[in-house]
Amino acid sequence: MKKYNFIAGIPCSKLKYFTDRIKKYIPCTREDEAMALAVGAYLAGKKPLVFLQNSGLGNIVDVITSLLKPYGIKIDLLISVRNKPEHHAFMGKITKKLLKLLEYRNYKLVM
């Protein structure tokens, strides 16, 4: 794992092994909130990481397309992929396709 000095994200049982290992992170209530904090950290010279569930990926599309991409800001994502229960099924099916469509390469999926 890369050396990160700023970590924010949405707590998730699939990523518990990760959050248990790191010393500190900022828990957020929404994915776009975590991204906003990470962008601020990036602009301040930090190396940020944002973790989230794939069901919240839609909440950061605007941040990616209107802020990260135009200004070359690179925020690494750690994304837990969920396919069940039913409300996760569709996003589980399109997560990789959506990231490809967004031309987003700074991510790792946790299945």
CNS distance restraints for C-alpha pairs under 8 A (distance, minus, plus):
assign (resid   3 and name CA) (resid  47 and name CA) 7.43 0.50 0.50
assign (resid   4 and name CA) (resid  46 and name CA) 7.71 0.50 0.50
assign (resid   4 and name CA) (resid  47 and name CA) 5.05 0.50 0.50
assign (resid   4 and name CA) (resid  48 and name CA) 5.68 0.50 0.50
assign (resid   4 and name CA) (resid  49 and name CA) 6.50 0.50 0.50
assign (resid   5 and name CA) (resid  46 and name CA) 6.08 0.50 0.50
assign (resid   5 and name CA) (resid  47 and name CA) 5.52 0.50 0.50
assign (resid   5 and name CA) (resid  48 and name CA) 6.25 0.50 0.50
assign (resid   6 and name CA) (resid  25 and name CA) 7.08 0.50 0.50
assign (resid   6 and name CA) (resid  38 and name CA) 7.18 0.50 0.50
assign (resid   6 and name CA) (resid  41 and name CA) 6.85 0.50 0.50
assign (resid   6 and name CA) (resid  46 and name CA) 6.44 0.50 0.50
assign (resid   6 and name CA) (resid  47 and name CA) 6.13 0.50 0.50
assign (resid   6 and name CA) (resid  48 and name CA) 4.54 0.50 0.50
assign (resid   6 and name CA) (resid  49 and name CA) 6.36 0.50 0.50
assign (resid   7 and name CA) (resid  24 and name CA) 7.54 0.50 0.50
assign (resid   7 and name CA) (resid  25 and name CA) 4.91 0.50 0.50
assign (resid   7 and name CA) (resid  26 and name CA) 6.33 0.50 0.50
assign (resid   7 and name CA) (resid  38 and name CA) 7.46 0.50 0.50
assign (resid   7 and name CA) (resid  48 and name CA) 5.61 0.50 0.50
assign (resid   7 and name CA) (resid  49 and name CA) 4.85 0.50 0.50
assign (resid   7 and name CA) (resid  50 and name CA) 5.87 0.50 0.50
assign (resid   7 and name CA) (resid  51 and name CA) 7.81 0.50 0.50
assign (resid   8 and name CA) (resid  25 and name CA) 5.37 0.50 0.50
assign (resid   8 and name CA) (resid  26 and name CA) 4.49 0.50 0.50
assign (resid   8 and name CA) (resid  27 and name CA) 5.83 0.50 0.50
assign (resid   8 and name CA) (resid  28 and name CA) 6.77 0.50 0.50
assign (resid   8 and name CA) (resid  34 and name CA) 5.43 0.50 0.50
assign (resid   8 and name CA) (resid  35 and name CA) 7.87 0.50 0.50
assign (resid   8 and name CA) (resid  37 and name CA) 7.46 0.50 0.50
assign (resid   8 and name CA) (resid  38 and name CA) 6.98 0.50 0.50
assign (resid   8 and name CA) (resid  48 and name CA) 7.84 0.50 0.50
assign (resid   8 and name CA) (resid  49 and name CA) 6.52 0.50 0.50
assign (resid   8 and name CA) (resid  50 and name CA) 5.05 0.50 0.50
assign (resid   8 and name CA) (resid  51 and name CA) 6.55 0.50 0.50
assign (resid   9 and name CA) (resid  25 and name CA) 7.64 0.50 0.50
assign (resid   9 and name CA) (resid  26 and name CA) 6.53 0.50 0.50
assign (resid   9 and name CA) (resid  27 and name CA) 5.35 0.50 0.50
assign (resid   9 and name CA) (resid  28 and name CA) 5.47 0.50 0.50
assign (resid   9 and name CA) (resid  31 and name CA) 6.77 0.50 0.50
assign (resid   9 and name CA) (resid  34 and name CA) 5.42 0.50 0.50
assign (resid   9 and name CA) (resid  50 and name CA) 5.14 0.50 0.50
assign (resid   9 and name CA) (resid  51 and name CA) 4.54 0.50 0.50
assign (resid   9 and name CA) (resid  52 and name CA) 5.70 0.50 0.50
assign (resid  10 and name CA) (resid  27 and name CA) 5.80 0.50 0.50
assign (resid  10 and name CA) (resid  28 and name CA) 5.31 0.50 0.50
assign (resid  10 and name CA) (resid  29 and name CA) 6.32 0.50 0.50
assign (resid  10 and name CA) (resid  30 and name CA) 6.77 0.50 0.50
assign (resid  10 and name CA) (resid  31 and name CA) 6.65 0.50 0.50
assign (resid  10 and name CA) (resid  34 and name CA) 7.64 0.50 0.50
assign (resid  10 and name CA) (resid  51 and name CA) 6.29 0.50 0.50
assign (resid  10 and name CA) (resid  52 and name CA) 5.17 0.50 0.50
assign (resid  10 and name CA) (resid  53 and name CA) 7.40 0.50 0.50
assign (resid  11 and name CA) (resid  15 and name CA) 7.36 0.50 0.50
assign (resid  11 and name CA) (resid  16 and name CA) 7.61 0.50 0.50
assign (resid  11 and name CA) (resid  19 and name CA) 7.88 0.50 0.50
assign (resid  11 and name CA) (resid  27 and name CA) 6.46 0.50 0.50
assign (resid  11 and name CA) (resid  28 and name CA) 7.71 0.50 0.50
assign (resid  11 and name CA) (resid  52 and name CA) 7.33 0.50 0.50
assign (resid  12 and name CA) (resid  16 and name CA) 6.29 0.50 0.50
assign (resid  12 and name CA) (resid  52 and name CA) 7.30 0.50 0.50
assign (resid  12 and name CA) (resid  53 and name CA) 7.00 0.50 0.50
assign (resid  12 and name CA) (resid  80 and name CA) 7.93 0.50 0.50
assign (resid  14 and name CA) (resid  80 and name CA) 6.36 0.50 0.50
assign (resid  14 and name CA) (resid 110 and name CA) 7.89 0.50 0.50
assign (resid  15 and name CA) (resid  19 and name CA) 6.38 0.50 0.50
assign (resid  15 and name CA) (resid  80 and name CA) 6.77 0.50 0.50
assign (resid  15 and name CA) (resid 110 and name CA) 7.98 0.50 0.50
assign (resid  16 and name CA) (resid  20 and name CA) 5.83 0.50 0.50
assign (resid  17 and name CA) (resid  21 and name CA) 6.39 0.50 0.50
assign (resid  18 and name CA) (resid  22 and name CA) 6.49 0.50 0.50
assign (resid  19 and name CA) (resid  25 and name CA) 7.82 0.50 0.50
assign (resid  27 and name CA) (resid  34 and name CA) 7.95 0.50 0.50
assign (resid  28 and name CA) (resid  33 and name CA) 6.52 0.50 0.50
assign (resid  28 and name CA) (resid  34 and name CA) 5.83 0.50 0.50
assign (resid  29 and name CA) (resid  33 and name CA) 7.17 0.50 0.50
assign (resid  30 and name CA) (resid  34 and name CA) 6.60 0.50 0.50
assign (resid  30 and name CA) (resid  56 and name CA) 7.88 0.50 0.50
assign (resid  30 and name CA) (resid  59 and name CA) 7.74 0.50 0.50
assign (resid  31 and name CA) (resid  35 and name CA) 6.28 0.50 0.50
assign (resid  31 and name CA) (resid  52 and name CA) 6.70 0.50 0.50
assign (resid  31 and name CA) (resid  56 and name CA) 6.20 0.50 0.50
assign (resid  31 and name CA) (resid  57 and name CA) 7.48 0.50 0.50
assign (resid  31 and name CA) (resid  59 and name CA) 6.03 0.50 0.50
assign (resid  31 and name CA) (resid  60 and name CA) 6.28 0.50 0.50
assign (resid  32 and name CA) (resid  36 and name CA) 6.05 0.50 0.50
assign (resid  32 and name CA) (resid  59 and name CA) 5.88 0.50 0.50
assign (resid  32 and name CA) (resid  60 and name CA) 5.18 0.50 0.50
assign (resid  32 and name CA) (resid  63 and name CA) 7.02 0.50 0.50
assign (resid  33 and name CA) (resid  37 and name CA) 6.34 0.50 0.50
assign (resid  34 and name CA) (resid  38 and name CA) 6.16 0.50 0.50
assign (resid  34 and name CA) (resid  50 and name CA) 6.45 0.50 0.50
assign (resid  35 and name CA) (resid  39 and name CA) 6.06 0.50 0.50
assign (resid  35 and name CA) (resid  50 and name CA) 6.65 0.50 0.50
assign (resid  35 and name CA) (resid  60 and name CA) 7.30 0.50 0.50
assign (resid  35 and name CA) (resid  63 and name CA) 7.39 0.50 0.50
assign (resid  35 and name CA) (resid  75 and name CA) 7.97 0.50 0.50
assign (resid  36 and name CA) (resid  40 and name CA) 6.34 0.50 0.50
assign (resid  36 and name CA) (resid  63 and name CA) 7.95 0.50 0.50
assign (resid  37 and name CA) (resid  41 and name CA) 6.25 0.50 0.50
assign (resid  38 and name CA) (resid  42 and name CA) 6.03 0.50 0.50
assign (resid  38 and name CA) (resid  48 and name CA) 5.55 0.50 0.50
assign (resid  38 and name CA) (resid  49 and name CA) 7.02 0.50 0.50
assign (resid  38 and name CA) (resid  50 and name CA) 6.99 0.50 0.50
assign (resid  38 and name CA) (resid  75 and name CA) 7.08 0.50 0.50
assign (resid  39 and name CA) (resid  43 and name CA) 6.16 0.50 0.50
assign (resid  39 and name CA) (resid  48 and name CA) 7.86 0.50 0.50
assign (resid  39 and name CA) (resid  73 and name CA) 7.51 0.50 0.50
assign (resid  39 and name CA) (resid  75 and name CA) 7.33 0.50 0.50
assign (resid  40 and name CA) (resid  44 and name CA) 6.25 0.50 0.50
assign (resid  41 and name CA) (resid  45 and name CA) 6.46 0.50 0.50
assign (resid  41 and name CA) (resid  46 and name CA) 5.22 0.50 0.50
assign (resid  41 and name CA) (resid  47 and name CA) 7.35 0.50 0.50
assign (resid  41 and name CA) (resid  48 and name CA) 6.57 0.50 0.50
assign (resid  42 and name CA) (resid  46 and name CA) 4.86 0.50 0.50
assign (resid  42 and name CA) (resid  47 and name CA) 6.04 0.50 0.50
assign (resid  42 and name CA) (resid  48 and name CA) 6.25 0.50 0.50
assign (resid  42 and name CA) (resid  73 and name CA) 7.63 0.50 0.50
assign (resid  42 and name CA) (resid  75 and name CA) 7.70 0.50 0.50
assign (resid  47 and name CA) (resid  75 and name CA) 7.94 0.50 0.50
assign (resid  48 and name CA) (resid  75 and name CA) 6.10 0.50 0.50
assign (resid  48 and name CA) (resid  76 and name CA) 6.77 0.50 0.50
assign (resid  49 and name CA) (resid  75 and name CA) 6.15 0.50 0.50
assign (resid  49 and name CA) (resid  76 and name CA) 4.95 0.50 0.50
assign (resid  49 and name CA) (resid  77 and name CA) 5.83 0.50 0.50
assign (resid  49 and name CA) (resid  78 and name CA) 7.31 0.50 0.50
assign (resid  50 and name CA) (resid  75 and name CA) 7.20 0.50 0.50
assign (resid  50 and name CA) (resid  76 and name CA) 6.33 0.50 0.50
assign (resid  50 and name CA) (resid  77 and name CA) 4.94 0.50 0.50
assign (resid  50 and name CA) (resid  78 and name CA) 6.25 0.50 0.50
assign (resid  51 and name CA) (resid  77 and name CA) 5.61 0.50 0.50
assign (resid  51 and name CA) (resid  78 and name CA) 4.52 0.50 0.50
assign (resid  51 and name CA) (resid  79 and name CA) 5.76 0.50 0.50
assign (resid  51 and name CA) (resid  80 and name CA) 7.89 0.50 0.50
assign (resid  52 and name CA) (resid  56 and name CA) 6.65 0.50 0.50
assign (resid  52 and name CA) (resid  57 and name CA) 7.62 0.50 0.50
assign (resid  52 and name CA) (resid  77 and name CA) 7.56 0.50 0.50
assign (resid  52 and name CA) (resid  78 and name CA) 6.45 0.50 0.50
assign (resid  52 and name CA) (resid  79 and name CA) 5.09 0.50 0.50
assign (resid  52 and name CA) (resid  80 and name CA) 6.35 0.50 0.50
assign (resid  53 and name CA) (resid  57 and name CA) 7.09 0.50 0.50
assign (resid  53 and name CA) (resid  79 and name CA) 5.36 0.50 0.50
assign (resid  53 and name CA) (resid  80 and name CA) 4.69 0.50 0.50
assign (resid  53 and name CA) (resid  81 and name CA) 6.18 0.50 0.50
assign (resid  53 and name CA) (resid  82 and name CA) 7.20 0.50 0.50
assign (resid  54 and name CA) (resid  79 and name CA) 5.80 0.50 0.50
assign (resid  54 and name CA) (resid  80 and name CA) 5.85 0.50 0.50
assign (resid  54 and name CA) (resid  81 and name CA) 5.21 0.50 0.50
assign (resid  54 and name CA) (resid  82 and name CA) 6.59 0.50 0.50
assign (resid  54 and name CA) (resid  91 and name CA) 6.63 0.50 0.50
assign (resid  54 and name CA) (resid  92 and name CA) 6.82 0.50 0.50
assign (resid  54 and name CA) (resid  95 and name CA) 6.50 0.50 0.50
assign (resid  55 and name CA) (resid  81 and name CA) 7.85 0.50 0.50
assign (resid  55 and name CA) (resid  82 and name CA) 7.32 0.50 0.50
assign (resid  55 and name CA) (resid  88 and name CA) 6.01 0.50 0.50
assign (resid  55 and name CA) (resid  91 and name CA) 5.79 0.50 0.50
assign (resid  55 and name CA) (resid  92 and name CA) 7.39 0.50 0.50
assign (resid  56 and name CA) (resid  60 and name CA) 7.40 0.50 0.50
assign (resid  57 and name CA) (resid  61 and name CA) 6.82 0.50 0.50
assign (resid  57 and name CA) (resid  95 and name CA) 7.81 0.50 0.50
assign (resid  60 and name CA) (resid  64 and name CA) 6.20 0.50 0.50
assign (resid  61 and name CA) (resid  65 and name CA) 6.11 0.50 0.50
assign (resid  61 and name CA) (resid 102 and name CA) 7.98 0.50 0.50
assign (resid  62 and name CA) (resid  66 and name CA) 5.70 0.50 0.50
assign (resid  62 and name CA) (resid  67 and name CA) 7.69 0.50 0.50
assign (resid  63 and name CA) (resid  67 and name CA) 5.31 0.50 0.50
assign (resid  63 and name CA) (resid  68 and name CA) 6.44 0.50 0.50
assign (resid  64 and name CA) (resid  68 and name CA) 4.80 0.50 0.50
assign (resid  64 and name CA) (resid  69 and name CA) 5.90 0.50 0.50
assign (resid  64 and name CA) (resid 102 and name CA) 7.78 0.50 0.50
assign (resid  65 and name CA) (resid  69 and name CA) 5.52 0.50 0.50
assign (resid  65 and name CA) (resid  70 and name CA) 7.15 0.50 0.50
assign (resid  65 and name CA) (resid 102 and name CA) 7.41 0.50 0.50
assign (resid  66 and name CA) (resid  70 and name CA) 6.32 0.50 0.50
assign (resid  67 and name CA) (resid  71 and name CA) 6.12 0.50 0.50
assign (resid  67 and name CA) (resid  73 and name CA) 7.50 0.50 0.50
assign (resid  68 and name CA) (resid  72 and name CA) 5.67 0.50 0.50
assign (resid  68 and name CA) (resid  73 and name CA) 4.56 0.50 0.50
assign (resid  68 and name CA) (resid  74 and name CA) 6.61 0.50 0.50
assign (resid  68 and name CA) (resid  75 and name CA) 7.88 0.50 0.50
assign (resid  69 and name CA) (resid  73 and name CA) 6.55 0.50 0.50
assign (resid  74 and name CA) (resid 106 and name CA) 7.08 0.50 0.50
assign (resid  75 and name CA) (resid 106 and name CA) 6.68 0.50 0.50
assign (resid  76 and name CA) (resid 106 and name CA) 4.81 0.50 0.50
assign (resid  76 and name CA) (resid 107 and name CA) 5.44 0.50 0.50
assign (resid  77 and name CA) (resid 106 and name CA) 6.24 0.50 0.50
assign (resid  77 and name CA) (resid 107 and name CA) 4.46 0.50 0.50
assign (resid  77 and name CA) (resid 108 and name CA) 6.35 0.50 0.50
assign (resid  78 and name CA) (resid 107 and name CA) 5.76 0.50 0.50
assign (resid  78 and name CA) (resid 108 and name CA) 5.05 0.50 0.50
assign (resid  78 and name CA) (resid 109 and name CA) 6.13 0.50 0.50
assign (resid  78 and name CA) (resid 110 and name CA) 7.31 0.50 0.50
assign (resid  79 and name CA) (resid 107 and name CA) 7.16 0.50 0.50
assign (resid  79 and name CA) (resid 108 and name CA) 6.18 0.50 0.50
assign (resid  79 and name CA) (resid 109 and name CA) 4.89 0.50 0.50
assign (resid  79 and name CA) (resid 110 and name CA) 5.99 0.50 0.50
assign (resid  80 and name CA) (resid 109 and name CA) 5.86 0.50 0.50
assign (resid  80 and name CA) (resid 110 and name CA) 4.62 0.50 0.50
assign (resid  80 and name CA) (resid 111 and name CA) 6.16 0.50 0.50
assign (resid  81 and name CA) (resid  92 and name CA) 6.13 0.50 0.50
assign (resid  81 and name CA) (resid  95 and name CA) 7.77 0.50 0.50
assign (resid  81 and name CA) (resid 109 and name CA) 6.52 0.50 0.50
assign (resid  81 and name CA) (resid 110 and name CA) 5.89 0.50 0.50
assign (resid  81 and name CA) (resid 111 and name CA) 5.14 0.50 0.50
assign (resid  82 and name CA) (resid  88 and name CA) 5.87 0.50 0.50
assign (resid  82 and name CA) (resid  89 and name CA) 7.22 0.50 0.50
assign (resid  82 and name CA) (resid  91 and name CA) 7.92 0.50 0.50
assign (resid  82 and name CA) (resid  92 and name CA) 5.51 0.50 0.50
assign (resid  82 and name CA) (resid 111 and name CA) 7.30 0.50 0.50
assign (resid  83 and name CA) (resid  88 and name CA) 5.01 0.50 0.50
assign (resid  83 and name CA) (resid  89 and name CA) 4.33 0.50 0.50
assign (resid  83 and name CA) (resid  90 and name CA) 7.37 0.50 0.50
assign (resid  83 and name CA) (resid  91 and name CA) 7.35 0.50 0.50
assign (resid  83 and name CA) (resid  92 and name CA) 4.62 0.50 0.50
assign (resid  83 and name CA) (resid  93 and name CA) 7.18 0.50 0.50
assign (resid  84 and name CA) (resid  88 and name CA) 5.29 0.50 0.50
assign (resid  84 and name CA) (resid  89 and name CA) 5.54 0.50 0.50
assign (resid  85 and name CA) (resid  89 and name CA) 6.65 0.50 0.50
assign (resid  86 and name CA) (resid  90 and name CA) 7.91 0.50 0.50
assign (resid  88 and name CA) (resid  92 and name CA) 5.93 0.50 0.50
assign (resid  89 and name CA) (resid  93 and name CA) 6.31 0.50 0.50
assign (resid  90 and name CA) (resid  94 and name CA) 6.47 0.50 0.50
assign (resid  91 and name CA) (resid  95 and name CA) 5.65 0.50 0.50
assign (resid  94 and name CA) (resid  98 and name CA) 5.90 0.50 0.50
assign (resid  95 and name CA) (resid  99 and name CA) 6.32 0.50 0.50
assign (resid  96 and name CA) (resid 100 and name CA) 6.17 0.50 0.50
assign (resid  97 and name CA) (resid 101 and name CA) 6.06 0.50 0.50
assign (resid  98 and name CA) (resid 102 and name CA) 6.15 0.50 0.50
assign (resid  99 and name CA) (resid 103 and name CA) 6.13 0.50 0.50
assign (resid  99 and name CA) (resid 104 and name CA) 5.29 0.50 0.50
assign (resid  99 and name CA) (resid 105 and name CA) 7.44 0.50 0.50
assign (resid 100 and name CA) (resid 104 and name CA) 6.12 0.50 0.50
assign (resid 100 and name CA) (resid 105 and name CA) 7.68 0.50 0.50
